[in-house]
Amino acid sequence: MTRTVMCIVLKEEAEGLDYLPYPGELGQRIYDNVSKTAWQQWLGHQTMLINENRLTPIEPKARKFLEGEMEKFFFGQGSEKPEGYVDPNA
């Protein structure tokens, strides 16, 4: 049986994640409130942030930045695109 959550991003019941996607309290909040679809949206946004900001995800400063953006993406006002970002699909 599939686990469902009231997705904080989609604002509807949707299939929940199979496991904690991130360690700690933030990972638990995501597991409890974010759907698989919304998590995939975050992964795409995170990839764009890494590429546009030329981040190295293993560096502590980059990880802290990405964690803050993840918090904003799911539980804040949303994560902003970098200044001057042009969507290649537009």
Legacy VTK file of the C-alpha trace (Angstrom):
# vtk DataFile Version 3.0
C-alpha trace
ASCII
DATASET POLYDATA
POINTS 90 float
0.000 0.000 0.000
1.301 3.428 -0.945
1.816 6.025 1.759
0.087 9.344 1.075
0.694 12.789 2.507
-1.041 16.131 2.320
1.680 17.729 0.192
2.657 21.191 1.370
3.796 22.124 -2.157
0.988 20.656 -4.280
-1.709 21.449 -1.670
-3.319 18.025 -2.238
-3.075 14.394 -1.153
-0.301 12.695 -3.077
2.052 9.727 -2.876
4.579 10.224 -0.101
8.291 9.536 -0.096
9.515 6.015 0.679
12.290 7.134 3.049
13.735 10.227 4.736
15.368 12.143 1.880
17.593 14.227 4.131
18.988 13.677 7.635
17.682 15.238 10.809
14.616 17.268 11.658
14.385 18.845 8.189
14.398 15.401 6.575
11.589 14.262 8.892
9.504 17.353 8.083
10.005 16.706 4.367
9.108 13.022 4.755
5.925 13.940 6.652
4.762 16.801 4.379
6.219 16.457 0.868
5.110 14.209 -1.987
7.326 12.334 -4.421
6.268 14.773 -7.150
7.243 17.825 -5.086
10.553 16.185 -4.139
11.317 15.703 -7.854
10.524 19.399 -8.403
13.037 20.262 -5.672
15.719 18.030 -7.222
15.344 19.889 -10.525
15.505 23.254 -8.744
18.506 22.130 -6.703
20.327 21.047 -9.874
19.701 24.481 -11.375
21.022 26.159 -8.188
24.150 24.003 -8.231
24.827 24.714 -11.886
24.011 28.418 -11.918
25.908 29.156 -8.707
28.761 26.806 -9.638
28.457 25.011 -6.306
30.399 21.975 -5.198
27.868 20.068 -3.071
30.520 18.410 -0.896
31.715 21.783 0.400
30.146 22.719 3.766
29.283 26.263 2.619
27.451 24.945 -0.468
25.594 22.312 1.596
24.473 24.981 4.087
23.243 27.173 1.214
21.343 24.268 -0.388
19.803 23.266 2.941
18.565 26.830 3.431
17.107 26.883 -0.069
15.443 23.508 0.541
13.853 24.876 3.714
12.553 27.912 1.784
11.376 25.788 -1.165
9.188 23.553 0.998
8.319 25.563 4.093
9.012 29.223 3.285
8.177 31.623 0.494
9.927 29.479 -2.102
13.488 29.350 -3.330
14.426 32.062 -5.789
16.202 31.489 -9.059
19.654 33.119 -9.261
19.749 36.706 -10.505
19.944 36.796 -14.285
18.813 33.163 -14.684
17.320 32.461 -18.106
15.220 29.298 -18.388
16.622 27.289 -21.319
13.123 25.942 -22.040
11.558 29.384 -22.371
LINES 1 91
90 0 1 2 3 4 5 6 7 8 9 10 11 12 13 14 15 16 17 18 19 20 21 22 23 24 25 26 27 28 29 30 31 32 33 34 35 36 37 38 39 40 41 42 43 44 45 46 47 48 49 50 51 52 53 54 55 56 57 58 59 60 61 62 63 64 65 66 67 68 69 70 71 72 73 74 75 76 77 78 79 80 81 82 83 84 85 86 87 88 89
